Amino acid sequence: MKLNRLIVLVLVWAGLAAPAGAQGGSNTIHRIWEELLQANVKAGQIDYRAMQRDSARLDNYLVLLRVINISAMSREQKLAFWINAYNACAVKAVLQRHPLKNPADLAAAFRQKVWMAGGRTNSLDDMQVNVLREEFKDPRVHFAITGGTLGGADLWEHAYGWKDVDKELEAAAARFLQTPRHVKTGTSPDGKKSILMVNDVMKRFGVDFTDSGRRPLAEFLATYVDKKTVDFIRSSGKSLEIQYLNYDWTPNEKKVPPAPPP
């Protein structure tokens, strides 16, 4: 406990943990994470080797997440806090197993209750379901959090900030649902049905996108997909069938070119 208080005092002195009500306070909290993302993420792909070299700074950020008091934060500040916390913990989970030999190892890691943030200890699955889903009830959060895998959302090159979190969630939803690996179109073998294949998250958390079944999933999708896909949905009518893509646990990793021959 004394150590935690000392850490907080040092962070406040360094300007990394300004009070939540202060101008830019919540954004300042995530300064380390912002710098790590800018240095190690490009076009949604994570340079895990470079991030590993920066692991001490990532660990410092995770310590800050553990000891910071979020009780006085606004809803927007808490939302940005938990999105950033989830993403940082997910990247750390991948780093701990990098290079990933068995995707099942990463899936199991998301169920381990070892991540402490905002005064709580959660698994990554708990953080997604019990915190981000249940407390904020905004389906767009699914497009903002990443498992560091191809099946999840791309990681932004910036931390989420509380002042623009609503706009950032709108952009995250559009980017996710306009990414070809998450949304595909086709026809059934007999040509009678139009097939819209979407990311598995739409199945696992379907009630979030359909207002608990009160509106069709296609209606939600049409808000964010590209124009070509909107036209496909509307022209398909009752022949539209939605199918779900298998989750891809492959790390969303920056490809390192092979070394030149000697």
NORWO-V597475 format. One record per pair of residues at least 12 apart in sequence whose ideal C-beta (glycine too) atoms are under 10 Angstrom apart, sorted by the first residue. I is the first residue (numbers start at 1). GAP is how many residues later the second one is. Records with the same first field share a line. If there is no record, write none. Layout:
I = GAP  GAP
This chain:
3 = 60  64
4 = 59  62  63
5 = 62
6 = 61
7 = 53  56  57  59  60  61
8 = 55  56  59  60  61
11 = 17  18  21  49  52  53  56  57
12 = 56
14 = 14  17
15 = 13  16
16 = 12  13  14  15  16  44  45  48  52
17 = 12  14  47  50  51  52
19 = 50  53  54
20 = 48  49  50  51  52  53  54  57  58  61  142
21 = 51  52  53  56
23 = 140
24 = 137  138  139
25 = 47  48  52  137
26 = 42  44  47  48  50  51  52  53  54  55  58  133  134  135  136  137  139
27 = 50  53  132  133  134  135  136  137
28 = 133
29 = 32  35  36  39  41  44  48  51  52  55  130  133
30 = 31  34  35  50  51  53  54  55  58  128  129  130  131  132
31 = 30  33  128
32 = 22  25  26  27  28  29  30  31  32  56  127
33 = 24  25  28  29  31  32  51  52  54  55  58  125  126  127
34 = 27  50  122  123  124  125  126  127
35 = 19  22  26  124
36 = 14  15  18  19  21  22  24  25  52  55  123
37 = 14  47  50  51  54  118  119  120  121  122
38 = 118  119  120  121
39 = 12  14  15  18  118
40 = 12  13  14  18  51  115  117  214
41 = 50  105  113  114  115  116  117  211  213
42 = 115  212
43 = 111  114  211
44 = 102  106  109  110  111  112  113  131  135  208  210
45 = 105  109  110  206  207  208  209  210
46 = 45  48  49  52  100  102  103  108  109  205  206  207  208
47 = 206  207  208  209
48 = 43  46  47  50  51  52  100  203  204  205  206  208
49 = 46  49  50  204  205  207
50 = 204  206
51 = 40  41  43  44  47  97  202  203
52 = 42  43  44  46
54 = 41
55 = 36  37  40  41
58 = 30  31  33  34  37
59 = 33
61 = 23  24  27  31  98
62 = 23  26  27  29  30  53  54  55
63 = 53
64 = 21  24  53
65 = 16  17  19  20  23  24  50  51  52  53  54
66 = 19  49  50  51  52  53  54  55
67 = 49  50  51  52
68 = 13  17  49  50  51
69 = 49  50
70 = 12  15  47  48  49  50
71 = 47  48
73 = 45  89
74 = 88
75 = 60  61  87  90
76 = 60  84  85  86  87  88  89  90
77 = 84  85  86  88
78 = 40  53  57  58  84  87
79 = 52  53  56  57  59  62  65  81  83  86  87  89  90
80 = 64  79  80  81  82  83  84  85  88  89
81 = 36  37  50  79  81  84
82 = 35  36  38  40  45  46  49  50  53  54  59  62  63  78
83 = 44  49  53  58  61  62  63  73  76  77  82  85  86  89
84 = 33  60  61  72  75  76  77
85 = 30  31  32  33  35  37  39  42  46  47  60
86 = 29  31  36  38  41  42  45  46  55  58  59  60  61
87 = 37  57  58  59  60  61  65  66  68  69  72  73
88 = 27  29  67  71
89 = 20  21  25  26  27  28  33  34  35  38  56  59
90 = 16  19  20  25  34  37  38  55  56  57  58  59  62  65
91 = 55  56  57  64
92 = 17  22  23  32  56
93 = 12  13  16  17  19  21  22  30  31  54  55
94 = 12  15  52  53  54  55  157  158  159
95 = 53  156
96 = 13
97 = 12  154
98 = 50  153  155
99 = 152  154
100 = 48  49  149  150  151  153
102 = 147
103 = 46  48  144  145  146  147  148
104 = 145
105 = 144
106 = 41  42  43  143  144  145
107 = 18  40  42  140  142
109 = 14  15  16  38
110 = 13  14  15  16  17  18  37  39  139
111 = 12  13  14  15
112 = 12  13
113 = 12  13  14
115 = 12
117 = 14
118 = 13
124 = 21  23
127 = 18
128 = 13  14  17  19  73  76  77
129 = 75  76
132 = 12  13
133 = 72  74  75
136 = 29  33
137 = 71
138 = 27  28  31  35  70
139 = 30  34  62  63  66  67  68  69  70  71  72  81
140 = 25  26  28  29  30  31  32  33  34  36  68  69  84
141 = 12  24  28  31  32  64  67
142 = 27  30  31  34  57  59  60  62  63  66  67
143 = 26  27  28  29  30  31  32  33  34  36  39  56  58  81
144 = 12  16  21  24  25  27  28  29  31  32
145 = 15  27  56
146 = 26  30  106
147 = 100  101  102  104  105
148 = 101  103  104  105
149 = 98  99  100  101  102  103  104
150 = 29  31  32  97  98  99  100  101  102  103
151 = 30  31  48  49  50  94  95  96  97  98  99  101
152 = 24  30  47  48  49  95  96  97  100
153 = 19  20  22  23  26  29  46  48  99
154 = 18  21  22  25  27  28  98
155 = 97
156 = 12  15  16  19
160 = 12
170 = 53  54
171 = 53
172 = 52
173 = 47  48  50  51  52
174 = 49  50  51  52
175 = 49
176 = 23  25  48  49
177 = 21  22  25  43  44  45  46  47  48  49  52
178 = 46  47  48  49  50  51
179 = 20  47
180 = 46
181 = 18  64  67  71
182 = 15  16  17  18  19  20  43  63  66
183 = 13  14  15  16  19  38  41  42  43  46  49  62
184 = 12  13  14  15  45  59  61
185 = 12  40  43  44  46  47  48  51  55
186 = 46  55  57
187 = 49  52  54
188 = 51  53  55
191 = 48
192 = 47  49
193 = 43  45  46  47  48  50
194 = 38  39  41  42  43  44  45  46  47  48
195 = 37  41  44  45  46  47  48
196 = 21  22  25  29  33  36  37  40  44  45  46  47  48
197 = 44  45  46  47  48
198 = 19  20  23  27  44  45  46  47
199 = 45  46  47  48  49
200 = 44  45  46  47  48
201 = 43  44  46
202 = 15  18  19  40  42  43
203 = 14  39  40  41  42  44
204 = 40  43
206 = 14  36  38
208 = 12
209 = 12
216 = 17  24  26
217 = 25
218 = 12  15  16  18  22  24
219 = 14
221 = 12  21
222 = 12
